[in-house]
Amino acid sequence: MHRHHRAPDSTQELLVTLGRLVDQALENIRIERSRAELGMELQRHMLPAGLPDFPGIRIAARYSPSQDGLAVGGDFYDAFPMRDGVAGIAIGDVQGHGVEAAAFMGEARASLRALASVTDDPGQVLACANDLLISLGGDLFTTCCLLSIAPQNGALSIARAGHVPIIWGTDDGESGISLDVGGVPLGILPRQQYPVTRRRMKRSGFLVLVTDGVVEGPAYPIDEGLAAVSALVGTAAATDPAELAARVIRVADLTGHDDDAAVLVIRYDGAPGTG
């Protein structure tokens, strides 16, 4: 006589539990992908569709998303007119990832634009933006570099809030890293002051602003990354700014970065009438 053995109840319960866990895991993946898609859409809409030109100044940008498709970041860049025809140019990197980082990036960018309409001093803009972001609440912060250039005479003012230094280069082959004094990132400590470095651009050339995803990663210390970008800028001569931006963003591939990477290239052709 053959006996029919039924699976013990404990086995059936285990299979049901495993099935439920698989369903939960798939649902979590779906939710995370939806959040990532929302964050990417937010980020896309909050970055400028185009960048303005100013007399003697051309600007180009490149952006490379995180290698982790779900880790939407908050890198941002922008260019806008300030008072008296001065060009305002900014780049920043929000701490953290996801929808919250993308939304905070939008708040930071909007704050800079609004404040730049009342002053052309980058230090004052950063100080006010810092207090404004803190007043909005939340626990995120952002690094930022904001500079202003007067097209008529090349007067340059730079303020940094915990951000990567600017790389510069001239058409006669000189290049370097501008190690200006800066302040703390925006959104951490109230009532901060941001020192302003003032120079005059006397020769045609480039200023290159990057986020740390371009110059720092598991395979690259930041000093090597900055040196690699400086070498590219020093041999760029009169290269189109969009082409130089494309070359610089490729440095991020060398770093093994798992963060977003953004590049902003400013081409200064000289004050009007000097070309």
Number of C-alpha atoms within 10 A of each C-alpha: 3 4 5 6 6 8 8 8 9 9 11 12 11 11 12 12 12 12 12 12 12 12 12 12 12 12 12 12 13 12 12 15 15 13 17 20 17 16 24 22 14 21 23 13 12 20 18 14 8 11 16 14 16 18 16 19 20 18 24 22 23 20 19 17 18 17 13 11 12 18 22 28 26 31 31 29 27 24 22 19 19 23 14 10 15 22 23 24 26 23 24 30 29 25 17 18 19 21 22 18 24 28 16 22 28 18 16 25 21 15 18 23 20 13 19 24 15 12 15 23 20 27 26 20 22 29 21 18 24 27 17 17 21 18 11 11 9 11 10 17 23 26 22 29 27 26 24 25 25 24 21 15 13 23 16 18 21 25 29 30 25 19 23 25 20 20 23 21 25 23 19 14 13 15 23 18 18 14 11 14 15 22 20 19 24 28 24 16 12 15 11 20 17 22 20 21 18 13 12 12 19 15 16 21 26 29 21 25 28 31 28 25 27 31 28 24 19 10 13 18 12 17 11 14 22 24 16 15 26 22 17 17 29 20 17 22 18 16 15 14 23 18 14 27 25 16 17 25 23 15 22 26 17 17 20 17 22 18 25 24 28 26 27 28 27 23 25 26 22 20 20 12 7 10 8
